[in-house]
Amino acid sequence: MWPAVGKVEVLFLAQEQFAMPEYLEDSHTNPSKVIKPKEHFEEDFSDAIATGETRNEPLIQDFSVIPISSAPTNSTKHTENIHDLATSSEETKVCNYAKGSWVADNRRPLYSGHGCKQWLSPMWACRLTQRIDFSYEGFRWQPENCAMPEFERSAFLRRMQDKTLAFVGDSLGRQQFQSLMCMVTGGKDNPDVQDVGWEYDLVKARGAIRPDGWAYRFPSTNTTILYYWSASLCDLEPLNITDPATYYAMHLDRPVFFLRRYLDRFDVLILNTGHHWNRGKLRANRWVMYVNGMPNTDRKRAEIGNAKNFAVYSIIKWVNAQLPTHPRLKAFFRTISPRHFRNGDWNTGGNCDNTTPLTGGSEVSQNQSSDPVAADAAKGTGIKILDITPLSELRDEGHISRYSIKATEGVNDCLHWCLPGIPDTWNEILAAQV
């Protein structure tokens, strides 16, 4: 049951559904008045199981629900096509990073799953588990009509000289962050890399399991790579600051405070959300949907698919509106990472036991995005879509599967990926565009 928050009798007009509030100097923008909500439920797949956060509801994966209304977009000089359509050497063809094929490559992986202990969480380092088949590591993605260069860490750092790259999203975003840290360091310990989390208030609070994120700086090029945990990308505001078990206003039309506070410092921004959008997680996290600063009373919008769509449109619209005053910023929205549960879900015996690569094919030939909500929201804006969904859909053998560090009998992690693994490809595609 939701707490009693008062009934709001006024329903919002369709044309107001994507109106963004003015951000005045109040408890939302004053860091000293902000209480950090604890929302780390999905950091470890076994933690999610223990908390029962998903209840018996499947995670929403098909986000093809038509949004309640289409968000108007700003026409700016930053307008770009969804897939960063770059003209190739053949002028009549265009580069589409989401369209192509997986090819065997004996130069993979890009780093050691044994050696990247400084940056890689043990729960995702499948080389440290009882898994014995690692054939999923030996492939690279070849986009159609794209001369995508090999990732070379020193060249990447030089291109990111004096720049900050920020991941903001859920645990799949954290996987992409850890993947990039391993790629840039070659999977080796690097004592020269500086922990600068304190500059972004990314410090572990008393009693917390972990900080809200991490930030590291490579002093040789003054390059900062950081990650901030925000499962929904929505601003979360405690409804009762004196109650440790308080519910939180989940502002569907307000971006997470971290973005509003630190956007000025970012040169590259990668956003993602998706797998926390189900009733079980909202209940476990004690999130209550708010719009325009008040409890949402629109029943249509309260449906999980519509709420997620509304939030995605809102966050993309907000970031796009910041681009004219942040001309150096390159912003990406990463599409959803697919789950591969077969014969059930995580709590009903579902598994992803296949260890043979590419049993479902090796090629993506479609032109349209497999995450139409994100693609449609970004259309006509300066936000690029990092479309990793269809190419990842082909790689069901690359999940943690039954080999989790905290393995539970009959429970498989077919959501997160082994590292090294598929998220490395996401970063190769990202690196080709920054």
C-alpha positions in Angstrom: 0.0 0.0 0.0 1.2 3.5 -0.8 1.3 6.0 2.0 -1.4 8.6 2.2 -0.1 11.6 0.3 -3.3 13.4 -0.3 -5.6 13.4 -3.3 -5.0 15.8 -6.1 -8.2 16.5 -8.0 -6.8 18.3 -11.0 -5.7 16.1 -13.9 -3.0 17.4 -16.1 -3.7 18.4 -19.7 -2.0 16.4 -22.4 0.0 19.5 -23.6 1.3 19.9 -20.1 2.6 16.4 -19.6 6.1 17.2 -20.7 6.4 20.7 -19.2 9.5 20.8 -17.1 9.4 22.7 -13.8 11.6 25.7 -13.1 14.5 24.6 -10.8 14.6 27.3 -8.1 17.1 27.4 -5.3 15.3 25.0 -2.8 15.7 21.6 -1.3 16.0 20.1 -4.7 19.0 22.2 -5.8 20.7 22.9 -2.5 23.1 20.0 -1.8 23.0 20.6 1.9 19.3 19.9 2.1 19.3 16.8 -0.1 18.9 13.4 1.5 20.3 10.7 -0.7 17.8 7.9 -1.2 19.1 4.3 -0.9 18.3 2.7 -4.3 21.1 0.2 -4.7 18.7 -2.8 -4.9 20.0 -4.2 -8.3 23.7 -3.8 -7.8 24.0 -7.5 -7.2 21.6 -9.8 -8.9 21.5 -11.9 -5.7 20.7 -8.8 -3.7 17.7 -8.3 -5.9 16.6 -11.9 -5.2 17.1 -11.5 -1.5 15.0 -8.3 -1.3 12.3 -9.8 -3.4 12.3 -6.5 -5.2 10.9 -7.9 -8.4 8.2 -9.7 -6.6 6.6 -12.1 -9.1 6.4 -9.5 -11.8 8.6 -9.9 -14.9 10.8 -6.9 -15.7 9.4 -4.7 -18.4 11.5 -5.3 -21.5 9.2 -4.4 -24.4 8.9 -0.7 -24.2 7.0 -0.3 -27.4 4.0 1.2 -25.5 2.9 4.3 -27.3 3.7 7.4 -25.1 0.8 9.3 -23.7 1.8 12.2 -25.9 4.8 13.1 -28.0 7.2 15.4 -26.4 8.0 18.5 -28.4 11.6 18.8 -29.3 13.9 21.8 -29.4 15.3 22.8 -32.8 19.0 23.5 -32.2 22.2 23.5 -34.1 23.0 20.2 -32.3 20.3 18.3 -34.2 21.7 14.9 -35.3 20.4 11.7 -36.7 19.6 8.9 -34.2 22.5 6.6 -35.1 25.2 9.2 -35.8 24.9 8.6 -39.5 28.4 9.3 -40.7 29.2 9.2 -44.4 31.5 6.4 -45.2 34.2 6.4 -47.9 31.4 5.4 -50.3 29.4 8.6 -50.4 26.1 6.8 -51.1 26.3 4.7 -48.0 26.0 5.7 -44.4 27.5 4.2 -41.2 25.0 2.6 -38.8 26.8 1.3 -35.7 23.7 -0.8 -34.7 23.6 -2.6 -38.0 26.2 -5.2 -38.8 27.5 -8.6 -37.7 29.6 -10.4 -35.1 32.8 -11.8 -36.4 35.4 -14.1 -34.7 38.5 -12.3 -33.6 41.4 -14.0 -31.8 42.6 -10.6 -30.5 39.7 -10.6 -28.1 39.2 -10.0 -25.2 40.6 -6.5 -24.8 41.7 -7.1 -21.3 42.1 -9.9 -18.8 39.2 -11.0 -16.6 41.8 -12.3 -14.1 43.8 -9.1 -14.1 41.3 -6.3 -13.9 40.6 -6.6 -10.2 41.2 -2.9 -9.4 38.1 -1.9 -11.4 36.0 -5.0 -12.0 33.5 -6.3 -9.4 34.1 -10.0 -8.7 30.5 -10.8 -9.2 30.9 -9.9 -12.9 34.3 -11.3 -13.5 33.3 -14.7 -14.9 37.0 -15.8 -15.1 36.9 -15.8 -11.3 33.9 -18.1 -11.1 33.4 -21.8 -11.8 32.6 -21.1 -15.4 34.9 -23.0 -17.8 33.6 -21.9 -21.2 34.8 -18.5 -22.4 34.1 -18.7 -26.1 31.8 -15.6 -25.8 34.9 -13.5 -25.4 36.3 -14.1 -28.9 34.1 -11.9 -31.1 34.0 -8.3 -32.2 31.2 -6.3 -33.7 31.6 -5.1 -37.3 29.1 -2.3 -38.1 27.8 -2.1 -41.7 29.6 0.5 -43.8 31.6 1.7 -40.8 35.4 1.8 -40.6 35.2 1.5 -36.8 38.8 1.7 -35.5 40.3 -0.7 -33.1 40.1 0.5 -29.5 43.5 1.7 -28.4 43.6 3.0 -24.8 46.3 5.6 -25.2 44.6 7.1 -28.3 41.3 7.2 -26.4 42.8 9.0 -23.5 44.5 11.5 -25.8 41.1 12.2 -27.5 39.6 12.7 -24.0 42.4 15.1 -22.9 41.0 17.4 -20.3 37.6 15.9 -20.6 35.1 14.2 -18.3 33.0 11.2 -19.4 30.0 10.3 -17.2 27.8 7.3 -17.1 24.4 7.8 -15.3 22.1 4.8 -15.0 21.4 1.5 -13.4 23.6 -1.6 -12.8 24.0 -2.2 -16.5 25.4 1.3 -16.7 27.8 0.4 -13.9 28.9 -2.6 -16.0 29.6 -0.3 -18.9 31.6 2.0 -16.6 33.7 -0.9 -15.2 34.2 -2.3 -18.7 35.6 1.1 -19.9 37.9 1.3 -16.9 39.3 -2.1 -17.7 39.6 -1.2 -21.4 41.4 2.1 -20.7 43.9 0.5 -18.2 44.4 -2.7 -20.2 42.9 -4.6 -17.3 45.9 -3.9 -15.1 46.3 -2.2 -11.8 47.3 1.4 -12.3 48.4 3.2 -9.1 48.6 6.5 -11.0 44.8 6.7 -11.5 43.3 9.1 -8.9 40.1 8.5 -7.0 38.3 11.8 -7.3 34.9 10.7 -6.2 34.9 13.3 -3.5 34.7 16.1 -6.1 31.3 14.8 -7.1 30.1 13.9 -3.6 30.6 10.2 -4.5 31.6 9.0 -1.0 30.3 6.1 1.0 27.8 7.4 3.6 27.8 6.0 7.1 26.1 2.6 7.1 26.0 2.4 3.3 27.1 -0.7 1.4 28.8 1.4 -1.3 28.9 5.0 -2.5 26.4 6.4 -5.0 29.1 6.1 -7.7 32.8 6.3 -8.5 35.0 8.9 -10.3 38.6 8.3 -11.5 41.1 10.6 -13.1 44.0 9.7 -15.4 46.5 12.4 -14.6 48.6 11.9 -17.8 45.7 13.4 -19.9 43.5 14.9 -17.1 40.7 12.5 -18.2 38.0 11.7 -15.8 35.6 8.7 -16.1 32.8 8.5 -13.6 29.6 6.6 -12.9 26.5 7.7 -10.9 23.8 5.3 -9.8 20.3 6.4 -10.9 18.1 3.4 -11.8 15.2 5.5 -13.1 17.0 8.8 -14.0 14.2 10.5 -12.1 14.8 12.9 -9.2 14.0 11.2 -5.9 12.8 13.4 -3.0 12.1 12.1 0.6 8.5 12.7 1.6 9.5 12.7 5.3 13.1 13.7 6.0 12.9 12.6 9.6 11.8 9.1 8.8 14.5 6.6 7.8 11.9 4.4 6.2 10.3 7.3 4.3 8.7 7.0 0.9 10.2 9.0 -2.0 8.6 11.2 -4.5 9.8 9.8 -7.9 9.5 12.9 -10.1 8.9 11.5 -13.6 9.4 14.9 -15.2 12.5 16.0 -13.2 16.0 14.7 -13.9 18.1 13.3 -11.1 19.7 16.0 -9.0 23.2 14.8 -9.8 22.7 15.7 -13.4 21.4 19.2 -12.6 24.3 19.8 -10.3 27.2 18.5 -12.3 26.2 18.7 -16.0 28.5 21.7 -16.4 31.5 19.5 -15.8 30.7 16.8 -18.4 32.0 16.5 -21.9 30.4 13.1 -22.7 27.3 11.8 -21.0 25.8 8.3 -21.3 22.3 7.7 -19.8 20.4 4.5 -19.4 17.4 3.2 -17.6 15.0 0.3 -18.0 15.1 -2.7 -15.7 13.9 -1.0 -12.6 10.6 -0.1 -14.2 8.2 -2.7 -12.6 5.9 -2.6 -9.6 8.1 -4.8 -7.5 11.0 -2.4 -7.6 8.8 0.6 -7.0 7.4 -1.0 -3.9 10.8 -2.2 -2.7 12.4 1.2 -3.2 9.3 3.0 -1.8 9.0 5.2 -4.8 5.7 7.2 -5.4 5.2 8.7 -8.9 5.0 12.5 -9.0 4.4 14.9 -11.9 4.6 18.7 -11.7 5.6 18.5 -8.1 2.4 16.6 -7.1 1.4 12.9 -6.8 0.5 11.6 -10.2 -3.3 11.0 -10.5 -3.4 10.1 -14.2 -4.2 6.4 -14.2 -3.0 5.9 -17.8 0.3 7.5 -17.0 0.6 5.4 -13.8 0.9 2.2 -15.9 4.5 1.2 -15.7 5.2 1.2 -19.4 3.7 4.7 -19.8 5.5 6.0 -16.7 8.8 4.8 -18.0 8.1 6.3 -21.5 7.1 9.6 -19.9 10.3 9.7 -17.9 12.5 8.9 -20.9 10.9 11.6 -23.0 11.2 14.1 -20.1 14.9 13.4 -19.4 15.9 13.5 -23.1 13.9 16.7 -23.5 15.6 18.3 -20.5 19.2 17.3 -21.6 18.4 18.6 -25.1 17.4 21.9 -23.7 20.8 22.2 -22.0 22.8 21.7 -25.2 22.8 25.3 -26.4 24.5 26.4 -23.1 26.7 23.3 -23.0 28.1 23.3 -26.6 31.0 20.9 -25.8 28.6 18.2 -24.4 28.0 15.0 -26.4 25.0 13.2 -24.9 24.0 9.6 -25.5 21.0 7.6 -24.4 21.9 3.9 -24.4 19.1 1.6 -25.4 18.0 -1.2 -23.1 20.2 -4.3 -22.5 18.2 -7.4 -23.3 17.4 -10.2 -20.8 17.6 -13.8 -21.9 15.6 -15.9 -19.4 14.3 -19.0 -21.0 11.7 -21.4 -19.7 10.8 -19.1 -16.9 11.9 -15.9 -15.1 14.7 -15.4 -12.5 12.4 -16.8 -9.7 10.6 -19.5 -11.7 13.5 -21.6 -13.0 14.4 -19.4 -16.0 17.9 -19.9 -17.3 20.4 -18.9 -20.0 22.4 -22.1 -20.1 23.5 -21.8 -23.7 27.3 -21.5 -24.0 27.5 -21.7 -27.8 27.9 -18.3 -29.4 25.5 -16.9 -31.9 23.0 -19.8 -32.0 20.4 -17.2 -33.0 22.5 -15.7 -35.9 25.3 -13.3 -36.1 23.8 -10.4 -38.2 21.6 -7.4 -37.5 20.0 -6.2 -40.7 17.2 -4.0 -39.4 17.4 -0.2 -39.8 15.0 0.8 -37.0 15.9 0.7 -33.4 14.8 -2.2 -31.1 14.0 0.4 -28.4 11.5 2.6 -30.3 10.6 4.7 -27.2 14.2 5.9 -26.8 14.7 6.3 -30.5 11.5 8.3 -30.9 12.2 10.5 -27.9 15.7 11.4 -29.3 14.4 12.1 -32.8 15.0 15.7 -33.8 17.2 16.4 -30.7 20.9 16.6 -30.2 20.9 13.4 -28.1 22.5 10.4 -29.8 21.1 6.9 -29.4 23.6 4.3 -28.5 21.6 1.4 -29.9 23.1 -1.7 -28.4 19.8 -3.8 -28.1 19.7 -5.8 -31.3 23.4 -6.7 -31.3 23.3 -7.7 -27.6 20.1 -9.8 -28.3 22.3 -12.2 -30.3 24.6 -12.9 -27.4 22.6 -14.9 -24.8 25.6 -17.0 -24.0 27.4 -14.0 -22.5 25.4 -13.6 -19.3 26.5 -14.4 -15.7 24.0 -17.3 -15.9 24.4 -19.8 -13.0 28.0 -18.8 -12.2 27.2 -15.9 -9.9 29.6 -15.5 -7.0 26.6 -15.7 -4.7 25.0 -18.5 -6.7 21.6 -19.7 -5.5 20.3 -23.1 -6.5 17.9 -22.8 -9.4 18.5 -19.0 -9.9 20.3 -17.6 -12.9 21.5 -14.1 -13.7 20.4 -13.7 -17.3 20.4 -9.9 -17.0 24.0 -8.9 -16.2 26.9 -9.8 -18.5 30.2 -11.5 -17.9 33.2 -9.1 -18.1 35.2 -9.1 -20.3 32.2 -9.4 -22.6 29.3 -7.7 -24.4 29.5 -4.3 -22.7 33.1 -3.9 -24.1 31.4 -3.7 -27.5 29.1 -1.0 -26.3 32.1 1.0 -25.3 33.9 0.4 -28.6 30.8 1.9 -30.4 30.8 4.8 -27.9 34.5 5.4 -28.4 34.0 5.5 -32.2 31.6 8.5 -31.7 33.5 10.6 -29.2 
